[in-house]
Amino acid sequence: MGVMIDLQEITMAYEDGKTVLDNITLGIKEGSKTVVIGPSGAGKSTLLRCINLFEHPQHGRVFIDGEELTNRPARDLYKARQSIGMVFQAFNLYAHKTVLENLTLAPVLLKHEKKSTVTERAMMHLEQVGLVDKAFSYPSQLSGGQQQRVAIARALNMNPKVLLFDEPTSALDPEMISEVLNIMTEVAKENITMVFVTHEMGFASKIADRILFLDGGRIMEDGTPEDVFNHPRYERTKQFLSKILKSA
């Protein structure tokens, strides 16, 4: 199994000089499920956004499936991003389009796929997230949990090589979190390389084959859920986990 995501010496700093990512080198295997945890401000979301170059690091190189994304012309980068799906904290659905239209728009316009093929695939993914009956509804007619499930189906409908999740349950009411986590657990069975940023430790321990603990822009822990949750190497990790698990 080859390396799908290859980050080499990624450094990212704000204009005020604060370092967000500090010389991170990381390889993520094809088909693997990696969960990134850590305190607020640790650089988790920035790391995720550097993978698809939504944020450009000041230093370092990003490779997806052996192809370098850094220093590409905007047009080439735009095309390369089509193989990287992302599910955000906000749902980012088009309010004036139906659920089905939200799923089919990008594959037809950007990848020039046949609409009939895309629609058939979209219905399959809506069934996967339990929302076939909402295909012709508009986002405003859905709950927050349902909208996030549509966002997951939309990302899957692009047939991505890589799927990134940036705290997808953080904007949801507590009773809606479990429905999205259940869908994400099912989606994690797909043979797609996935990276999750989340504070949901139960979910992480269930689906991850690798946990990264970030603090101060550095990877402090890198191991299996068993390694990181039960045998952390650093006191800082123990402090973080004790607070998170206590509040869960």
Disulfide bonds with the S-S distance in Angstrom:
none
